[in-house]
Amino acid sequence: MEVLVCVKRVPATGGRITLTQDQQSIDTKFLGFTVSPHEECAEEEAVRIVEQQGGSSTVLTLGPEVAVEQLRDAMALGVDRAIWLDGGEDEWDPEATAAAIVEAVRSEETAGRSFDAIFFGNEAADSGGYQVGIRVAHALDLPCVSGIKRLELSQGKATARREGASGGWEIFEVDLPAVFTIKEGINLPRYPSVPGRLRAKKKEVLRMEPTRRPGGLGKLRLKLPPEEEGQVQILGNGADAAPAVVEIMQQLGLVGR
């Protein structure tokens, strides 16, 4: 079983976002970076499938050279190999991103490696576009199931399940190869071990330089949403604050009067 996982480098959840002066990019000086929880689950699912059925797993990302860090994180978890699409420092829109991934997949096929399953996170944690995986599936003429939380692969077929609007399961059976967009909760991702991190540092990362297609969305500038304001009320110091705390808890209905 050959599995490809596509991930995106995004600011760590909870980090304070600031923009550069020209409002064209995020100021990354004080930010940590990761991949989305959906993509962490996609990586874990790929590793589990290969552990159970044999084959190999590959992780791919499009971005600047620093994004190789996220590839090595995935290899530390057990992913076998990595592909870095050198996209430079500029942001790529979903149409251009999908085209670059399709180009990489076809290049791998030319080199003799075809993928039985291609995994994406259900959406990127920063832009939330929900569309790159679907665009890739369409361009490669492959079936695609999105938002899945259970997956079984066997004998050239996949059974994928996702939660329906009514609370039940929607079940899809598709032939492989196919594209799947994974939702958080399909599994519990493992933590990388120290030996895993040491092995990941020694593994080679295949660099490709994708062709950037003209067209698609154009960025004018970035804009931060207004910050929510909050107020803090000091109730008192030490034991003197106890009556005020009790009064507030009574107002909230947490204790009886």
ChimeraX attribute file (.defattr): number of C-alpha atoms within 10 A of each C-alpha:
attribute: neighborCount
match mode: 1-to-1
recipient: residues
	/A:1	19
	/A:2	19
	/A:3	23
	/A:4	26
	/A:5	28
	/A:6	23
	/A:7	27
	/A:8	23
	/A:9	22
	/A:10	18
	/A:11	19
	/A:12	16
	/A:13	15
	/A:14	8
	/A:15	11
	/A:16	10
	/A:17	13
	/A:18	16
	/A:19	15
	/A:20	11
	/A:21	9
	/A:22	9
	/A:23	14
	/A:24	15
	/A:25	16
	/A:26	15
	/A:27	13
	/A:28	13
	/A:29	7
	/A:30	9
	/A:31	16
	/A:32	13
	/A:33	17
	/A:34	19
	/A:35	23
	/A:36	23
	/A:37	20
	/A:38	24
	/A:39	28
	/A:40	25
	/A:41	24
	/A:42	30
	/A:43	30
	/A:44	22
	/A:45	22
	/A:46	24
	/A:47	25
	/A:48	17
	/A:49	19
	/A:50	18
	/A:51	14
	/A:52	9
	/A:53	12
	/A:54	12
	/A:55	13
	/A:56	19
	/A:57	26
	/A:58	23
	/A:59	26
	/A:60	24
	/A:61	22
	/A:62	26
	/A:63	19
	/A:64	16
	/A:65	14
	/A:66	12
	/A:67	21
	/A:68	22
	/A:69	14
	/A:70	21
	/A:71	26
	/A:72	25
	/A:73	20
	/A:74	29
	/A:75	26
	/A:76	22
	/A:77	20
	/A:78	26
	/A:79	26
	/A:80	17
	/A:81	20
	/A:82	26
	/A:83	20
	/A:84	22
	/A:85	24
	/A:86	19
	/A:87	20
	/A:88	13
	/A:89	11
	/A:90	10
	/A:91	16
	/A:92	20
	/A:93	16
	/A:94	19
	/A:95	18
	/A:96	21
	/A:97	24
	/A:98	22
	/A:99	19
	/A:100	23
	/A:101	21
	/A:102	19
	/A:103	19
	/A:104	19
	/A:105	20
	/A:106	14
	/A:107	14
	/A:108	13
	/A:109	12
	/A:110	10
	/A:111	9
	/A:112	8
	/A:113	12
	/A:114	17
	/A:115	19
	/A:116	18
	/A:117	21
	/A:118	27
	/A:119	25
	/A:120	29
	/A:121	30
	/A:122	27
	/A:123	24
	/A:124	21
	/A:125	20
	/A:126	14
	/A:127	10
	/A:128	9
	/A:129	13
	/A:130	17
	/A:131	16
	/A:132	24
	/A:133	28
	/A:134	21
	/A:135	20
	/A:136	25
	/A:137	20
	/A:138	15
	/A:139	13
	/A:140	15
	/A:141	12
	/A:142	17
	/A:143	16
	/A:144	22
	/A:145	22
	/A:146	22
	/A:147	22
	/A:148	23
	/A:149	18
	/A:150	18
	/A:151	18
	/A:152	11
	/A:153	18
	/A:154	11
	/A:155	7
	/A:156	12
	/A:157	15
	/A:158	20
	/A:159	15
	/A:160	22
	/A:161	21
	/A:162	21
	/A:163	14
	/A:164	11
	/A:165	8
	/A:166	7
	/A:167	8
	/A:168	10
	/A:169	15
	/A:170	13
	/A:171	15
	/A:172	14
	/A:173	15
	/A:174	17
	/A:175	15
	/A:176	18
	/A:177	20
	/A:178	21
	/A:179	27
	/A:180	25
	/A:181	26
	/A:182	29
	/A:183	23
	/A:184	19
	/A:185	13
	/A:186	19
	/A:187	16
	/A:188	11
	/A:189	19
	/A:190	12
	/A:191	11
	/A:192	15
	/A:193	12
	/A:194	10
	/A:195	9
	/A:196	18
	/A:197	17
	/A:198	13
	/A:199	14
	/A:200	24
	/A:201	14
	/A:202	9
	/A:203	14
	/A:204	11
	/A:205	17
	/A:206	11
	/A:207	14
	/A:208	16
	/A:209	14
	/A:210	19
	/A:211	13
	/A:212	13
	/A:213	12
	/A:214	8
	/A:215	9
	/A:216	11
	/A:217	11
	/A:218	9
	/A:219	10
	/A:220	8
	/A:221	10
	/A:222	13
	/A:223	11
	/A:224	9
	/A:225	6
	/A:226	6
	/A:227	6
	/A:228	5
	/A:229	5
	/A:230	5
	/A:231	4
	/A:232	5
	/A:233	5
	/A:234	7
	/A:235	13
	/A:236	12
	/A:237	8
	/A:238	7
	/A:239	7
	/A:240	10
	/A:241	12
	/A:242	12
	/A:243	12
	/A:244	13
	/A:245	13
	/A:246	15
	/A:247	13
	/A:248	13
	/A:249	14
	/A:250	13
	/A:251	12
	/A:252	10
	/A:253	10
	/A:254	10
	/A:255	11
	/A:256	9
	/A:257	9
